[in-house]
């Protein structure tokens, strides 16, 4: 049976961020994820998790200046020191929040830098992060993202992620498979999940087009949930979508699985 985590970056935007933990728990979610914890103290976040009996499922490594359009720094040759500092910060937060996995955003490929240089930088940074996170008991994930929403994003296909994992050579590196992004980039969702099941440690969802809740677009989510269950996937599925109206009004699709 799939277990779902509320993505608090995108859900419950009608309330202040810290109050979203309360709203997610009230709706029946057992886990939460969000892009970044770093704007809040560890104590604030831990208190909200504990108060609501929630599991912190995932957050990202620091990813540069998000407000200025940066979407990760792991492939950028001139940001290695910043990346390494961010690994330490992510470990501190993940440890305080009992979060057992963090995601690394590759970043947007800068113009004028050879693809091989970007790949070498990405692989070297992942080797560094995977080792330090493993020592802390935390899994490292990488996420392919579609190049329509984020033009130029360096990591954009499942096979590219799997090949990167092979190049890094760590047992502590996994794929975060976002159904929405991969429907746009490659489709063939069920066979891809089956082929790479052993390397997928986290799944995220949204429907397409629109990136709204399941049932609003072209993806056959009832079939896909059953298929994922039959694969024996026992990780979390993060609900990283934009509610078509309000979060609460759009939760009809998930009610059979919440607090089951």
C-alpha positions as CSV (number, residue, x, y, z in Angstrom):
1,X,0.0,0.0,0.0
2,X,1.5,3.4,-1.0
3,X,2.3,5.8,1.8
4,X,2.1,9.5,0.9
5,X,3.9,12.6,2.2
6,X,2.6,16.1,1.8
7,X,5.0,18.4,0.1
8,X,4.7,21.6,2.2
9,X,6.4,23.8,-0.4
10,X,3.5,23.3,-2.7
11,X,0.6,22.2,-0.5
12,X,-1.3,24.3,2.0
13,X,0.1,27.6,0.6
14,X,-3.0,29.2,2.0
15,X,-1.4,29.1,5.5
16,X,2.0,30.1,6.9
17,X,4.7,27.5,6.4
18,X,5.0,26.3,10.0
19,X,1.2,25.9,10.2
20,X,1.3,23.6,7.1
21,X,2.6,20.8,9.4
22,X,-0.6,21.0,11.4
23,X,-2.8,21.1,8.3
24,X,-1.1,18.1,6.7
25,X,-1.5,16.0,9.9
26,X,-5.1,17.1,10.2
27,X,-5.8,15.8,6.7
28,X,-4.3,12.4,7.6
29,X,-0.7,12.6,6.2
30,X,1.9,10.7,8.1
31,X,4.9,12.3,6.4
32,X,6.0,15.6,5.0
33,X,8.7,16.9,2.7
34,X,9.7,20.3,1.4
35,X,12.4,22.0,-0.6
36,X,14.5,23.5,2.2
37,X,14.5,23.7,6.0
38,X,17.2,26.3,6.3
39,X,15.1,29.4,6.8
40,X,13.8,28.0,10.1
41,X,15.5,26.8,13.2
42,X,15.9,23.1,13.8
43,X,14.0,23.5,17.0
44,X,11.0,25.1,15.3
45,X,10.7,22.3,12.7
46,X,11.3,19.5,15.1
47,X,8.6,20.8,17.4
48,X,6.0,20.8,14.6
49,X,7.0,17.3,13.5
50,X,6.8,16.0,17.1
51,X,3.5,17.8,17.9
52,X,1.8,16.3,14.9
53,X,3.4,12.8,14.9
54,X,4.9,13.4,11.4
55,X,7.9,11.9,9.8
56,X,10.3,14.3,8.0
57,X,10.7,12.3,4.8
58,X,12.9,14.5,2.7
59,X,14.5,17.8,2.1
60,X,17.1,19.1,-0.3
61,X,20.8,20.1,0.0
62,X,21.3,23.8,-0.2
63,X,20.8,24.7,-3.8
64,X,22.2,28.2,-4.3
65,X,20.1,31.4,-4.6
66,X,16.7,30.1,-5.3
67,X,15.1,33.6,-5.5
68,X,17.5,34.5,-8.3
69,X,16.7,31.4,-10.3
70,X,19.4,29.0,-9.2
71,X,18.2,25.4,-9.0
72,X,21.2,23.6,-7.5
73,X,24.9,24.0,-7.7
74,X,26.2,20.4,-7.8
75,X,27.3,20.5,-11.4
76,X,29.0,24.0,-11.2
77,X,32.8,23.9,-11.2
78,X,33.2,27.2,-9.4
79,X,30.8,26.4,-6.5
80,X,32.5,23.2,-5.1
81,X,33.4,24.8,-1.8
82,X,29.9,26.1,-1.3
83,X,28.5,22.7,-2.2
84,X,30.7,20.9,0.4
85,X,29.7,23.4,3.1
86,X,26.0,22.8,2.2
87,X,26.5,19.0,2.8
88,X,27.5,19.7,6.3
89,X,24.5,22.0,6.9
90,X,22.1,19.5,5.4
91,X,23.5,16.8,7.7
92,X,23.0,19.0,10.7
93,X,19.3,19.6,9.8
94,X,18.5,16.1,8.7
95,X,20.0,14.7,12.0
96,X,18.0,17.2,14.1
97,X,14.8,16.3,12.2
98,X,15.4,12.5,12.0
99,X,15.3,12.8,8.2
100,X,16.9,9.8,6.7
101,X,17.3,11.1,3.1
102,X,18.2,14.3,1.3
103,X,18.0,15.2,-2.3
104,X,20.7,16.8,-4.4
105,X,19.6,19.2,-7.2
106,X,22.2,19.1,-10.0
107,X,21.6,22.7,-11.2
108,X,21.3,24.4,-14.5
109,X,24.1,23.9,-16.9
110,X,26.0,27.2,-17.5
111,X,26.8,28.3,-21.0
112,X,30.4,28.0,-22.1
113,X,31.3,25.1,-19.9
114,X,31.8,21.7,-21.5
115,X,29.3,19.0,-20.6
116,X,32.1,16.7,-19.6
117,X,33.4,19.2,-17.1
118,X,30.0,19.6,-15.6
119,X,29.6,15.8,-15.4
120,X,33.0,15.4,-13.7
121,X,32.1,18.1,-11.2
122,X,28.7,16.5,-10.5
123,X,30.2,13.1,-10.0
124,X,33.0,14.4,-7.7
125,X,30.5,16.4,-5.6
126,X,28.3,13.3,-5.3
127,X,31.2,11.2,-4.2
128,X,31.9,13.7,-1.5
129,X,28.3,14.0,-0.4
130,X,27.5,10.3,-0.5
131,X,30.4,9.4,1.8
132,X,29.6,12.0,4.4
133,X,25.9,11.4,4.4
134,X,26.5,7.6,4.7
135,X,28.6,8.2,7.8
136,X,25.7,10.1,9.2
137,X,23.2,7.4,8.3
138,X,21.4,9.5,5.6
139,X,20.7,8.5,2.0
140,X,21.6,10.7,-0.9
141,X,19.2,11.1,-3.8
142,X,19.5,12.7,-7.2
143,X,16.4,13.8,-9.2
144,X,16.0,14.1,-13.0
145,X,13.9,17.2,-13.7
146,X,12.2,18.2,-17.0
147,X,13.8,20.9,-19.1
148,X,10.4,22.5,-20.0
149,X,9.9,23.8,-16.4
150,X,13.6,24.3,-15.8
151,X,15.4,24.9,-19.1
152,X,18.9,23.7,-19.1
153,X,18.7,21.5,-16.0
154,X,21.7,19.3,-16.1
155,X,20.1,16.0,-14.9
156,X,16.9,15.3,-16.9
157,X,16.4,11.6,-17.6
158,X,16.3,8.4,-15.6
159,X,19.0,6.6,-17.4
160,X,21.3,9.6,-17.0
161,X,20.7,9.4,-13.2
162,X,21.4,5.7,-13.2
163,X,24.6,6.2,-15.2
164,X,25.7,8.9,-12.8
165,X,25.2,6.5,-9.9
166,X,27.4,4.0,-11.6
167,X,30.1,6.6,-12.2
168,X,30.0,7.7,-8.5
169,X,30.4,4.1,-7.4
170,X,28.7,4.6,-4.0
171,X,26.1,2.3,-2.5
172,X,24.6,5.5,-0.8
173,X,23.3,7.1,-3.9
174,X,19.7,6.6,-5.2
175,X,17.2,8.0,-7.7
176,X,14.4,10.3,-6.7
177,X,11.8,9.5,-9.4
178,X,9.4,12.3,-10.0
179,X,6.5,10.9,-12.1
180,X,5.5,14.4,-13.4
181,X,9.0,15.3,-14.6
182,X,9.6,11.9,-16.2
183,X,6.2,11.8,-17.9
184,X,7.3,15.0,-19.7
185,X,10.8,13.9,-20.5
186,X,10.4,10.2,-21.4
187,X,7.0,8.7,-20.6
188,X,6.9,4.9,-20.3
189,X,6.5,5.3,-16.5
190,X,5.7,1.8,-15.4
191,X,8.4,0.0,-17.4
192,X,11.0,2.6,-16.3
193,X,10.1,2.1,-12.6
194,X,10.2,-1.6,-13.0
195,X,13.6,-1.5,-14.8
196,X,15.2,0.7,-12.2
197,X,13.3,-0.3,-9.1
198,X,16.4,-1.3,-7.2
199,X,17.8,2.3,-7.5
200,X,14.6,4.2,-6.7
201,X,14.4,5.3,-3.1
202,X,11.8,8.0,-3.3
203,X,8.9,8.9,-5.7
204,X,7.1,12.2,-6.2
205,X,3.9,12.9,-8.1
206,X,1.8,15.4,-10.0
207,X,-0.4,15.1,-13.0
208,X,0.3,16.4,-16.4
209,X,-0.4,18.9,-17.9
210,X,-0.7,21.5,-15.3
211,X,1.2,19.9,-12.4
212,X,-2.0,19.6,-10.5
213,X,-3.3,16.7,-8.3
214,X,-3.8,13.2,-9.7
215,X,-7.0,12.8,-11.7
216,X,-6.7,16.2,-13.4
217,X,-4.5,15.1,-16.3
218,X,-3.3,12.3,-18.6
219,X,-1.6,10.0,-16.1
220,X,-3.5,6.8,-15.0
221,X,-2.7,7.1,-11.3
222,X,-5.0,4.3,-10.1
223,X,-3.1,1.9,-12.3
224,X,0.3,3.3,-11.4
225,X,-0.3,3.1,-7.7
226,X,-1.2,-0.5,-8.0
227,X,1.8,-1.2,-10.2
228,X,4.1,0.5,-7.7
229,X,2.6,-1.5,-4.9
230,X,3.1,-4.8,-6.9
231,X,6.8,-3.9,-7.4
232,X,7.2,-4.0,-3.7
233,X,8.1,-0.4,-3.3
234,X,7.9,0.5,0.4
235,X,9.2,4.0,0.3
236,X,7.3,7.3,0.4
237,X,5.5,9.1,-2.4
238,X,5.8,12.8,-2.1
239,X,2.7,14.8,-3.2
240,X,4.6,17.6,-5.0
241,X,1.8,19.2,-7.0
242,X,0.0,22.6,-7.4
243,X,-3.6,22.2,-6.1
244,X,-6.1,23.1,-8.8
245,X,-8.2,25.0,-6.2
246,X,-7.3,24.6,-2.6
247,X,-5.3,21.8,-1.1
248,X,-8.2,20.5,1.0
249,X,-10.7,20.6,-1.9
250,X,-8.3,18.6,-4.1
251,X,-7.6,15.7,-1.7
252,X,-10.4,13.4,-2.8
253,X,-8.0,11.3,-4.9
254,X,-5.9,10.4,-1.8
255,X,-8.5,9.7,0.9
256,X,-8.5,5.9,0.4
257,X,-4.8,5.8,1.4
258,X,-4.6,8.3,4.2
259,X,-4.5,6.8,7.7
260,X,-5.3,3.4,6.2
